[in-house]
Amino acid sequence: MKKTSFTAYLSPIEGPMIHHVIILPEETAQEFRVEKGAVRVICSIENGEEFPCALNPRDGNYVIMASKQLIKKHRLKNDVPFTVTIYPDKKNGLELPEEMQELLLQDEWGAQLFEKLLPGRKRSLLYYIRTGKSVDTRIKRSMEILEKLKTESLHFQKQQKSD
């Protein structure tokens, strides 16, 4: 499947965590529709930097969740149209930042523990690493995650212990 571009608007929604979404036009949604759940894509807004995200089913549409950070970065406004370009993410949102990839090559135990994680947990951890602005921050975050995996002190690991 090739890149698909469409004109979109920021749509406010009611909710405790997400306050805005980008609704895909029906014809675009048809290209990506699957039986169940979210579809992982690579997205860019106004031909800017690409980022991984999900097309989430919501009220019969597919939507992209628009975080405050995304809205601010791209200066999105409710009634102002903008261009979104998407294409399938062959890596399912699991592309390793270079810093984490290097650490996993050097740490067999850490790599084994990381590989055992569910895809959604991996995506969350990789997102945290990727959002570090400097190489040093991304290295530090990668090291912290591997250490916490080994000591079973990541938040979800603590929850699993108490269940």
QUICORNOR-V370731 format. One line per field, one symbol per residue. ss: DSSP state (H for helix, E for strand, - for the rest). phi: phi as a letter, one per 20 degrees, with the letter a starting at -180 (. if undefined). burial: I if it has 24 or more other ideal C-beta (glycine too) atoms within 12 Angstrom, else O. A space follows every 10 residues. Layout:
ss: ???
phi: ???
burial: ???
//
This chain:
ss: ---EEEEE-E EE-------E EEE--HHHHH HH------EE EEEEE----- EEEEEEEE-- EEEEEE-HHH HHHH------ -EEEEEEE-- -------HHH HHHHHH-HHH HHHHHH--HH HHHHHHHHHH ----HHHHHH HHHHHHHHHH ----HHHHHH HH-
phi: .efcdbeccf dfcerfdddb cdeffgffgg fdgcfbmede cdcbdllegf bfbcedfbln ddcdfdfgff ffgdlfcgdd fbedccbgef elmdfffgff gffffecffg ffffffffgf ffgffffgfg fffdgffffg fffgffffff eldfgfffff fef
burial: OOOIOIOIII IOOOOOOIOI IIIIOOOIIO OIOOOOOIII IIIIIOOOOO IIIIIIOOOO IIIIIIOOOI IOOIOIOOOO OIOIIIIOIO OOIIOIIOII OOIIOOOOOI IOIIOOIOOO IIIOIIIIII OOOOOOOIOO IIIIIIOOIO OOOIOOOOOO OOO
//
